Amino acid sequence: MIITRTPYRVSFFGGGTDYPGWIREHGGAVLATAIDKFCYITCRRLPPFFEHKHRIVYSVIENVASIDQIKHPAVRAALQFENVMEGLEIHHDGDLPARSGLGSSSSFTVGLVHALHALRGSMSNKTQLANTAIHIEQELLRENVGSQDQVLAAYGGLNHVQFLPDGTFDVIPVIVPQQRKTELKSHLMLFFTGFSRFASEVAKSQLANMAAKKKQLMRMQAMVDEGLEIFVNSSAPITAFGELLHEAWQSKRSLSEMVTTPEIDEIYQAARDAGAIGGKLLGAGGGGFMLIFAKPERHAAIRERLNKLIHVPFDFEESGSRVVLYQPNGL
């Protein structure tokens, strides 16, 4: 039995510039961090005593005779890509809801690929995990997804990720004193809006507008360097980071009418009225988690104002996808 643990992510700046169509022409960049909320994949060889060959357990249970019959698209594609021959039982558990803007789908794919490699006795490096997950999601499944989620899930950490037109990427860890990282974290709050959405559908509307929204996307890409400069300069007020987040959210809202809703705008404005400096809806948009940036002394007032939402405390995560149980011959 193999169990992998793969983190979700929070993206600060540059989201939207990590889609293949944009990267090929302009390159892309994001400033983002993995967080201590995880996707767990349990994988074991299934003994040949059952009518089914594969058993997949997530929000539904699938017992199937062949890979082609698997309905879960990422599981089906990953098993086909890895040329899996033996029968498997795969379980998924997540700390947070799916379709919520934290890169959970890519964390699932990265964690599954990691588990499949480990079951075969093969070590996976972080670049390999990210590239395989990107290939499965973008090329095999043809989903409208970017590339930052897979990279952050595989690598972990707080990173400046640069996407190059040739399809490669550079992961540059953000190196700051621990006190500065603690200062940033102390200003961040995460709330679940209660709305879930299919990111691929929202992203499709953004991709259709990409040429017309070139100016906004170039500005959003430039914010990566600006946010990085604020963060690494310990003499700069950390509140400037929050002000830039506010500008980034305004730019993101303009990419597509599907990015936000009146309910989401109401939540964000309520947080601002209670003292938030900035924030953004995470992921493609339309629902999921909202990141709020505010001085720590305003957090209680913001929690009270948003008391109908679930507040999720979190920390930064450093290690990326890990095999946390390795018993390939069973327990």
N, C-alpha and C positions, 0 to 999 in steps of 0.2 A: 504493500500500500504506500502511496505517495500522497502527501498533502503539501500544496503550495499556498503561500500567502503573498498576495500582490496588492500594493496600495492603490487607492484612488488619488486624484490630484485636484489641486486648486490652481487655476491659471490667473495670473495677474494682468499681464499685457501681451498683446500679439496674437491672441486667438483670432482665427479667420485668415491669418496669413500662412497657415500651415496646411492648406489644401493643395493637392498636387498641381491643379491648374494654375494657381497663383505662384507656387514655388518655381515651376519650370520657367516662368517669365521673369520673376522679380526676386526669387529667393524668399525666405521667410524667417521669422524669429519669434520666440516666446520667452517670457519670464514666468516661471511656474514652479510649484513645489508639490511633491508627494505629501500626503497626510496620513496620520495614523488611524485610518479607517480602511478596512481591507476586504478583498474578495478571496475566499478560500475555495480551492479545488481539491477534492479528494478523488484519487484515481487508483483503481486496482484491476488486476486481471480477473475476469469473471469465469468461475469454474464451468465446465461444459455440461452441466446437469439441468439446464433450463430450456424451455421452449425458445426463449429469446437469446440472442448473441450479445447484444449491448443493452445496458440499462443506464438511462440518463435521468438524473433527478435534479430538478430546479423548481420553478414554480409549478411545473407539471412533472409527471413521471412518464418517461417513454421506455417501453420494452420493445425492442425491434430485432428483426432477424438479420438486417444488413445495414451498413452505413448509409446507403442511399435512402433508407426509410426514416432516418433521423430528421425530425422537423426543426430542431434548433439549428439555425443556419451556421453559427460559428463552430459548433461541435461537429456538424457534418463536414464542413469545409476543412477544419483542422485535421480530422481523422483521415480524410481523403488525401490531403496534402502530405501528411506524415506517413501515408501508405500503411496504415494500421491494419494488421491481419488478424490479431487475436481478439477475442471478446473482451470488452471492458465495461466496468461500472464506474460512472462519473457522477459525483455529487458537487453541487454548487451551493455555497452559503455566502452571504454578503452582510457587512455591517450596516449598510445603508441601502435605500431603495434603488432599483434600476431606473434608467431613463431620467436621471436627476441632475445631469450636468457636471458630474465629477469623474467622467471618463470610465464609468463602470463596465461598459461593454468591452473596451480595450483591455482593462484589467483582467476581465474574464478570459479574453483570448490569449493574452500574455501568460496568465497563470496556467491555462490549459496546455499550451505548447510546452511550457516549462515542465509540467507534470508528465507529459508524454515522453519528453526527452529523458527525464529522470527514470521513468519506468523501464526504459531501454538501457539504462546504465550510462547515459551520455550527459556530460556536463554542458550547460548552456551558458554562453557569455551574454552580457546585457545587450550588446549590439545585435547579436543573432536573434535574441528574443524579440526585440523591437522590430527589426526588419521582417521577421517572419509574420508577426502580427499585422504589420502594415500591409504586407502582401496579401494575407488572407482577407482582410477587411476591404482593402481598396481594389485589388485585382480580381480575387476569386468571388467575393460577395458583391462587388461593385457598389458598396455603400458610399454615401456622401459623407465621408469622414476625413478629418485631417490626420496629422501624424504626431501631434504632441502627446496625445493620451498614451499611445503605445510606448513612446520613449520614456515618459515620466513613470509609467507603471513598471517598466523594466529596470530603469536606473535608480529610481527613488531620488531623494535629495531636493534641494532648492537650486535650480539650474537656469542658466541662460542657454537656450537651445537654438542653434542656427541651422536652418534648412537650406541646402545648396541646390542650385538648379539641376545638378546631375543626379539628384535623388538621394545623396548622402546627407548626413547631419553631423554636427559637432555638439557635444554636450559639455558645457563649461560650468563647473560648479561655482556657485556664488560664494566667495570667501569673504566673510566679514567677522568681526569680533562677536562672540556669543551674546554679548550684551545687546548688540544691535539687532540680532535675530530675535532675541527675547522681546525687545522693544516693539518690533514689527508685530510679532505674534500677539502681544498684549493689546494691540489696537484692532485685532480682527475678530469678527463674529460670523458664525455660519447659521443660517436659518433655512428650514425646509418650507417652501411655499405651499406645499400640499398638492401642487400640480405636477404631473409627470407628462412627458411628451417624447415622441420619437425624434431623436436628434437628426436623423438622416433626412426627415421631411422638412424640418426647419432649415437645415443646411442647404437642401436643394434649392430653396427659395433664395438663399444668399448667393449661391453659386450662379444662379441665373442672372443676378444683378451685378456680378463681379466687375465686369468691364465698366459699367456705369458708376460703380462705387469705388473706382480706382483711387480717387483722392482720399476718401475716408480710410481705405485699407493702407495706403502709404503712410498716413498719419498714425494709424494704429501700430504699424510696424516701427515707426520712429519712436513711439512711446516706450518700446522695450528698452532702448538705450537710455532714455530719459529716466525711466523708473529705476533702472540699474544704477545710474549715476547718483540718484537721490539716496538709494539704499546703501551703497558702499561708502558714501561720504558721510561719516558719522557726525560731522558738524552741521549737516543739513537737517532741518526739522523733519521728523518722520511724517508729520502731517502733510507735507508736500506730496508724499506717496499717495495718501488718501485723496488729495485734490486731483491728482493725475488719474486715479481710478475713476473718479466722477466723470472726468472728461472722456475717458475710454468707454464708459458706459453710454454716454451720449452718442459717441461715434458708432458704437455697436448697434444701438437702437435704430440708427438710420440705415443699416444695411438691408433690412427687410421688415415688412410689416408683421411678420411672424415672430420676430425676436422677442417682442414684449406684448403684454395685454393690459387692458385697463386695471385689472386686479394687481398685476405685478407693479405697474407704475404707482398704484396706491400704496403698496407695501413699501416701496422705495422712498416715496415722499414721506410716509409716516416715520420711517427711520431717520430721514433728514430733519424732520420737524422735531424729533426727540434728541437731536444732537450729532447724528452721523455726518462725517465729512464727505465720504464717498462710498462707493460700493459698486456692485455689478451682479447681474445674473450670470451664473456659471454655465459653461457649455454653450451649445448652439443657440439656446434661448427657448422661449415659450413656456418655461416652467422649471421645476427642479429646485436647486439650492441657490440662495442669494448670499453673497459675501458682503459684509458691512464693515466699513473702516470707521472707527470712532475712538476718541480718547477714552481710556479705561474708566474714567469717572462718569462717563455718559452711558456705560453699558447697562447699568440697572434700569435707567429710564427707557432705553431702547427695548430691552427685554419686556418691560411692562407695556410699552406701546404695541409691541408685536406679540402679545401674550397668547394669541390664537395660533401662532406658528411654533414649530418645534425648534428650539435652540440646540445646536450640536457643538459642544466644546471640542476642540481638536488641537493637535500639535503637528509640527513638521515631522516627516519621516525620512530616514537617511539611507535605508538599505535596498529599497526596490524589491522586486520579486524574489522570494526565497523559498527553497524547499525546507519546510519546517518538520516534516517527518519523512524519513527515507527507510522504508522496510519493503524492498521490492519483492521479497518472497512471502509477504504477508506478515501480520502481527504475531 
